[in-house]
Amino acid sequence: MYCEVLEMKAIWNGAVIADSEDTVVLAGSSYFPPESVKNEFLRKSLRTSICPWIGEATYYDVVVDGVAVKDAALSYPDPKPKAVCVRNYIAFLKGVQLVL
């Protein structure tokens, strides 16, 4: 798999929840380095899923000003070898706005 690197912000409910010059784009999704994500906006979810190309994903709810969107972020703590470029990086879903 090919990983492209871009500068990007993730915004939800008026808050910048992630900001990075090293966002990785893989398989059509943008992944933020863990140190670029404001963890105070994430709450661990019980959901997991399997991507046949990347591996097992863990999910997070995104919470801003007490308003939560369930399972709006995901991460791959142990991706398959061809997707190692996104290990522990976080992708945002469900209405989280990605801005270049």
Backbone as a chain_set.jsonl record, in Angstrom:
{"seq": "MYCEVLEMKAIWNGAVIADSEDTVVLAGSSYFPPESVKNEFLRKSLRTSICPWIGEATYYDVVVDGVAVKDAALSYPDPKPKAVCVRNYIAFLKGVQLVL", "coords": {"N": [[0.849, -1.184, 0.0], [0.389, 2.281, -0.604], [1.38, 5.199, 1.081], [0.404, 8.486, 1.501], [1.465, 11.743, 2.485], [0.071, 14.532, 4.118], [-0.723, 17.963, 5.072], [-3.124, 18.701, 7.512], [-6.277, 19.412, 9.205], [-8.583, 18.341, 11.719], [-11.914, 18.921, 12.437], [-14.611, 19.316, 14.628], [-17.823, 20.121, 15.793], [-17.127, 22.783, 16.117], [-14.585, 22.748, 17.26], [-11.06, 22.332, 16.956], [-9.832, 19.251, 16.692], [-7.691, 17.789, 15.939], [-4.504, 18.415, 14.46], [-2.114, 18.496, 12.026], [0.998, 18.324, 10.227], [1.788, 16.04, 9.171], [-0.122, 14.142, 8.312], [-1.317, 11.017, 7.311], [-2.463, 9.578, 4.342], [-4.285, 6.826, 3.563], [-5.692, 4.261, 1.733], [-7.879, 5.891, 1.083], [-8.594, 7.163, 3.454], [-7.804, 9.604, 5.971], [-5.218, 9.754, 8.298], [-4.219, 10.784, 11.47], [-1.208, 11.577, 13.234], [-0.702, 10.249, 16.533], [0.227, 12.114, 18.472], [-0.682, 14.513, 17.493], [-3.328, 14.732, 17.987], [-5.896, 15.941, 20.046], [-6.362, 14.546, 22.927], [-8.25, 14.968, 24.919], [-10.651, 15.213, 23.66], [-11.406, 12.703, 22.909], [-12.997, 9.59, 23.622], [-12.705, 6.354, 24.636], [-14.244, 3.719, 22.852], [-16.304, 0.752, 22.856], [-16.446, -0.558, 20.483], [-15.103, -2.499, 17.808], [-13.584, -3.362, 14.67], [-12.859, -5.202, 11.641], [-10.616, -4.688, 9.058], [-9.853, -6.026, 5.969], [-7.486, -5.315, 4.673], [-6.019, -3.67, 6.364], [-6.283, -4.358, 9.139], [-7.283, -4.97, 12.586], [-9.453, -2.586, 13.906], [-9.758, -0.136, 16.475], [-12.148, 1.918, 18.187], [-13.233, 5.314, 18.899], [-15.296, 7.593, 20.672], [-16.092, 10.928, 19.78], [-15.99, 13.815, 21.643], [-17.143, 16.983, 22.271], [-17.59, 19.871, 24.079], [-19.427, 18.545, 25.732], [-21.064, 17.26, 23.937], [-21.447, 14.327, 22.172], [-20.282, 12.269, 19.496], [-20.779, 9.127, 18.459], [-18.376, 6.563, 18.007], [-16.679, 7.969, 16.189], [-14.042, 8.132, 15.551], [-11.147, 6.218, 14.668], [-8.563, 3.75, 15.125], [-5.625, 1.83, 14.372], [-3.988, -0.263, 16.242], [-2.29, -2.436, 15.814], [-1.502, -2.867, 12.929], [-1.583, -4.608, 9.725], [1.436, -5.683, 8.007], [1.786, -4.192, 5.527], [0.438, -1.871, 6.063], [1.663, -0.515, 8.066], [2.363, 2.136, 8.3], [0.279, 3.53, 9.446], [0.094, 2.802, 12.092], [-1.261, 3.141, 15.252], [-2.118, 5.689, 14.532], [-4.789, 8.087, 14.043], [-7.934, 8.107, 12.534], [-10.72, 10.046, 11.379], [-14.297, 10.022, 11.327], [-17.822, 10.148, 10.445], [-18.946, 12.863, 10.124], [-16.926, 14.497, 11.127], [-15.031, 17.164, 10.176], [-12.574, 17.413, 7.716], [-9.871, 19.416, 6.932], [-7.744, 20.789, 4.564]], "CA": [[0.0, 0.0, 0.0], [1.114, 3.544, -0.678], [0.943, 6.189, 2.069], [0.655, 9.875, 1.117], [1.519, 12.599, 3.669], [-0.521, 15.854, 3.892], [-1.05, 18.815, 6.22], [-4.574, 18.644, 7.635], [-6.92, 19.605, 10.504], [-9.878, 17.686, 11.927], [-12.751, 19.849, 13.192], [-15.971, 18.861, 14.916], [-18.577, 20.931, 16.744], [-16.414, 24.043, 16.294], [-13.277, 22.578, 17.896], [-9.998, 21.624, 16.235], [-9.522, 18.087, 17.52], [-6.382, 17.301, 15.5], [-3.836, 19.336, 13.532], [-0.82, 17.885, 11.74], [1.646, 18.452, 8.926], [2.198, 14.679, 8.809], [-1.286, 13.264, 8.204], [-1.102, 9.972, 6.311], [-3.656, 9.15, 3.615], [-4.161, 5.418, 3.2], [-6.953, 3.641, 1.32], [-8.939, 6.889, 1.052], [-8.829, 7.771, 4.766], [-6.703, 10.409, 6.505], [-4.835, 9.318, 9.637], [-3.419, 11.769, 12.182], [-0.296, 11.028, 14.236], [-1.343, 10.341, 17.848], [0.62, 13.327, 19.201], [-1.354, 15.688, 16.916], [-4.742, 14.65, 18.358], [-6.19, 16.404, 21.402], [-6.998, 13.381, 23.56], [-9.389, 15.348, 25.762], [-11.862, 15.12, 22.851], [-11.655, 11.302, 22.576], [-13.415, 8.671, 24.685], [-12.611, 4.99, 24.102], [-15.497, 3.011, 22.585], [-16.185, -0.702, 22.908], [-16.531, -1.084, 19.118], [-13.936, -2.877, 17.003], [-13.938, -3.907, 13.357], [-11.728, -5.773, 10.909], [-10.407, -4.323, 7.656], [-9.01, -7.093, 5.431], [-6.219, -4.77, 4.186], [-5.275, -2.946, 7.399], [-6.278, -5.123, 10.378], [-8.362, -4.708, 13.541], [-9.573, -1.184, 14.325], [-10.427, 0.243, 17.706], [-12.911, 3.142, 17.951], [-13.383, 6.337, 19.93], [-16.318, 8.619, 20.523], [-15.542, 12.284, 19.807], [-16.813, 14.591, 22.569], [-16.797, 18.403, 22.333], [-18.572, 20.637, 24.864], [-20.441, 17.635, 26.257], [-21.813, 16.64, 22.839], [-20.665, 13.196, 21.671], [-20.636, 11.529, 18.287], [-20.308, 7.774, 18.77], [-17.505, 5.846, 17.056], [-16.311, 8.921, 15.14], [-12.607, 8.041, 15.295], [-10.645, 4.853, 14.756], [-7.117, 3.576, 15.111], [-5.142, 0.462, 14.186], [-2.814, -0.424, 17.088], [-1.416, -3.494, 15.302], [-1.91, -3.081, 11.53], [-0.85, -5.567, 8.902], [2.731, -5.117, 7.607], [1.715, -3.204, 4.447], [-0.234, -0.662, 6.559], [2.354, -0.108, 9.287], [2.473, 3.599, 8.33], [-0.822, 4.109, 10.237], [0.072, 2.21, 13.445], [-1.678, 4.064, 16.316], [-2.643, 6.95, 13.992], [-6.232, 8.175, 14.255], [-8.757, 8.614, 11.433], [-11.992, 10.567, 11.843], [-15.455, 9.648, 10.518], [-19.126, 10.618, 10.944], [-19.176, 14.308, 10.202], [-15.741, 15.269, 11.495], [-14.587, 17.862, 8.969], [-11.128, 17.402, 7.446], [-9.535, 20.626, 6.188], [-6.339, 20.849, 4.13]], "C": [[0.883, 1.232, 0.0], [0.525, 4.537, 0.314], [1.36, 7.571, 1.602], [0.601, 10.73, 2.382], [1.009, 13.997, 3.31], [-0.619, 16.634, 5.197], [-2.568, 18.9, 6.302], [-5.01, 18.949, 9.067], [-8.207, 18.8, 10.522], [-10.684, 18.582, 12.857], [-14.121, 19.216, 13.395], [-16.581, 19.738, 15.997], [-17.811, 22.204, 17.112], [-15.04, 23.944, 16.915], [-12.31, 21.872, 16.952], [-9.574, 20.47, 17.133], [-8.2, 17.431, 17.126], [-5.827, 18.271, 14.463], [-2.434, 18.784, 13.288], [-0.32, 18.225, 10.341], [2.026, 17.083, 8.381], [1.028, 13.706, 8.791], [-1.048, 12.281, 7.058], [-2.437, 9.612, 5.673], [-3.411, 7.724, 3.122], [-5.545, 4.877, 2.89], [-8.126, 4.617, 1.421], [-9.272, 7.544, 2.374], [-7.583, 8.521, 5.22], [-6.464, 10.023, 7.959], [-3.881, 10.34, 10.255], [-2.457, 11.081, 13.144], [-0.894, 11.205, 15.627], [-0.996, 11.616, 18.61], [-0.051, 14.593, 18.669], [-2.832, 15.758, 17.301], [-4.904, 15.099, 19.812], [-7.027, 15.333, 22.1], [-8.172, 13.729, 24.457], [-10.712, 15.286, 24.995], [-12.219, 13.679, 22.487], [-12.041, 10.506, 23.816], [-13.452, 7.276, 24.062], [-13.99, 4.342, 23.992], [-15.252, 1.509, 22.729], [-16.137, -1.332, 21.514], [-15.145, -1.418, 18.565], [-14.449, -3.337, 15.653], [-12.669, -4.429, 12.703], [-11.739, -5.242, 9.486], [-9.475, -5.38, 7.074], [-7.637, -6.609, 4.965], [-5.368, -4.171, 5.292], [-5.194, -3.729, 8.707], [-7.448, -4.76, 11.271], [-8.312, -3.259, 14.013], [-10.218, -1.096, 15.695], [-11.052, 1.623, 17.484], [-12.936, 4.044, 19.174], [-14.606, 7.179, 19.622], [-15.589, 9.96, 20.537], [-16.507, 13.132, 20.625], [-16.285, 16.021, 22.631], [-17.927, 19.13, 23.041], [-19.73, 19.762, 25.337], [-21.289, 16.952, 25.206], [-20.927, 15.557, 22.216], [-21.195, 12.694, 20.337], [-19.948, 10.17, 18.424], [-19.47, 7.199, 17.63], [-17.057, 6.732, 15.901], [-14.814, 8.964, 14.854], [-12.191, 6.589, 15.417], [-9.137, 4.833, 14.646], [-6.799, 2.099, 14.91], [-3.872, 0.272, 15.025], [-1.82, -1.472, 16.581], [-1.79, -3.811, 13.854], [-1.081, -4.164, 10.85], [0.423, -4.889, 8.373], [2.658, -4.04, 6.512], [1.04, -1.902, 4.866], [0.436, -0.118, 7.818], [2.477, 1.416, 9.404], [1.347, 4.261, 9.125], [-0.919, 3.51, 11.647], [-0.186, 3.305, 14.481], [-2.109, 5.449, 15.828], [-4.159, 6.924, 14.104], [-6.907, 8.791, 13.043], [-10.104, 9.037, 12.006], [-13.084, 10.291, 10.819], [-16.659, 10.488, 10.964], [-19.242, 12.128, 11.146], [-18.01, 15.126, 10.695], [-15.179, 15.845, 10.201], [-13.068, 17.813, 8.871], [-10.802, 18.561, 6.524], [-8.056, 20.587, 5.845], [-5.728, 22.187, 4.497]], "O": [[1.989, 1.221, 0.54], [-0.693, 4.7, 0.381], [2.538, 7.809, 1.336], [-0.221, 10.473, 3.261], [1.452, 14.586, 2.324], [-0.603, 16.056, 6.284], [-3.234, 19.14, 5.295], [-4.245, 18.778, 10.016], [-8.843, 18.598, 9.488], [-10.213, 18.963, 13.928], [-14.711, 18.657, 12.471], [-15.932, 20.057, 16.994], [-17.837, 22.647, 18.26], [-14.377, 24.967, 17.085], [-12.685, 20.939, 16.241], [-9.02, 20.688, 18.211], [-7.652, 16.622, 17.875], [-6.575, 18.869, 13.689], [-1.656, 18.621, 14.228], [-1.101, 18.39, 9.403], [2.527, 16.973, 7.262], [1.175, 12.558, 9.212], [-0.629, 12.674, 5.97], [-3.422, 9.37, 6.37], [-2.47, 7.455, 2.376], [-6.466, 5.019, 3.694], [-9.233, 4.229, 1.796], [-10.151, 8.404, 2.423], [-6.458, 8.136, 4.902], [-7.401, 9.972, 8.756], [-2.874, 10.713, 9.654], [-2.831, 10.111, 13.802], [-1.539, 12.223, 15.882], [-1.843, 12.149, 19.325], [0.002, 15.637, 19.318], [-3.513, 16.731, 16.977], [-4.146, 14.687, 20.69], [-8.235, 15.231, 21.89], [-9.01, 12.87, 24.732], [-11.78, 15.304, 25.607], [-13.23, 13.449, 21.825], [-11.5, 10.708, 24.903], [-14.152, 7.05, 23.075], [-14.797, 4.41, 24.92], [-14.106, 1.061, 22.722], [-15.819, -2.514, 21.381], [-14.164, -0.719, 18.818], [-15.627, -3.666, 15.512], [-11.557, -4.141, 13.146], [-12.749, -5.333, 8.789], [-8.402, -5.614, 7.631], [-6.71, -7.413, 4.868], [-4.141, -4.156, 5.193], [-4.132, -3.763, 9.329], [-8.484, -4.299, 10.791], [-7.274, -2.77, 14.458], [-11.106, -1.878, 16.033], [-10.546, 2.411, 16.685], [-12.7, 3.618, 20.304], [-14.916, 7.447, 18.461], [-14.581, 10.112, 21.228], [-17.704, 13.167, 20.339], [-15.131, 16.251, 22.995], [-19.088, 19.017, 22.649], [-20.881, 20.198, 25.34], [-22.152, 16.142, 25.544], [-19.805, 15.829, 21.788], [-22.401, 12.695, 20.088], [-18.723, 10.072, 18.495], [-19.811, 7.332, 16.455], [-17.055, 6.292, 14.751], [-14.364, 9.742, 14.013], [-12.792, 5.818, 16.166], [-8.516, 5.77, 14.143], [-7.606, 1.228, 15.239], [-2.783, 0.613, 14.563], [-0.632, -1.397, 16.893], [-2.327, -4.882, 13.569], [-0.027, -4.571, 11.338], [0.484, -3.661, 8.299], [3.406, -3.064, 6.573], [1.062, -0.929, 4.113], [-0.17, 0.659, 8.555], [2.677, 1.93, 10.505], [1.449, 5.444, 9.449], [-1.929, 3.704, 12.324], [0.57, 4.272, 14.578], [-2.435, 6.305, 16.651], [-4.753, 5.854, 14.244], [-6.511, 9.859, 12.575], [-10.577, 8.469, 12.99], [-12.846, 10.318, 9.611], [-16.521, 11.417, 11.76], [-19.6, 12.594, 12.229], [-18.088, 16.355, 10.687], [-14.889, 15.114, 9.254], [-12.364, 18.134, 9.829], [-11.389, 18.681, 5.449], [-7.213, 20.378, 6.717], [-4.554, 22.428, 4.215]]}, "num_chains": 1, "name": "protein.A"}
